[in-house]
Amino acid sequence: MRKSIITVVGKDQVGIIARVCAYLADNNVNILDISQTIVDGFFNMMMICDANNANKEFLTLSDELEALGKSMGCIIKLQREEIFESMQRI
C-alpha cells in the first residue's frame, strides 16, 4: 500500500473535517490516521490516507482538494508518502 498525506490549514470554521472526509469517502479514499488541532483560532489537520482504490487519478484528487480548500478559505495539500521518505534520506 502506498500512503498519501493530506494537510489542511486555515481559519477554524464549522464543517472543515466533514467536507474533507465527505470528499474522500465519495472518491473511495480510505483514512488510515487523522490528527487535528486548533491553535489560536487556526485549524490544522494531517491525515494519512490510502488512495490506491480511489475513483480518480492522484493529480485530479490533488487539484480537487486544493479547490475544496479554496472554497473554505483553507489550504489543502495532497502529497505522496514517498516525498517525506526522500526528504529523510537527504
Rosetta blueprint (number, residue, H / E / L):
1 M L
2 R L
3 K E
4 S E
5 I E
6 I E
7 T E
8 V E
9 V E
10 G E
11 K E
12 D L
13 Q L
14 V L
15 G L
16 I H
17 I H
18 A H
19 R H
20 V H
21 C H
22 A H
23 Y H
24 L H
25 A H
26 D H
27 N L
28 N L
29 V L
30 N E
31 I E
32 L E
33 D E
34 I E
35 S E
36 Q E
37 T E
38 I E
39 V E
40 D L
41 G L
42 F E
43 F E
44 N E
45 M E
46 M E
47 M E
48 I E
49 C E
50 D E
51 A L
52 N L
53 N L
54 A L
55 N L
56 K L
57 E L
58 F H
59 L H
60 T H
61 L H
62 S H
63 D H
64 E H
65 L H
66 E H
67 A H
68 L H
69 G H
70 K H
71 S H
72 M H
73 G L
74 C E
75 I E
76 I E
77 K E
78 L E
79 Q E
80 R E
81 E H
82 E H
83 I H
84 F H
85 E H
86 S H
87 M H
88 Q H
89 R H
90 I L
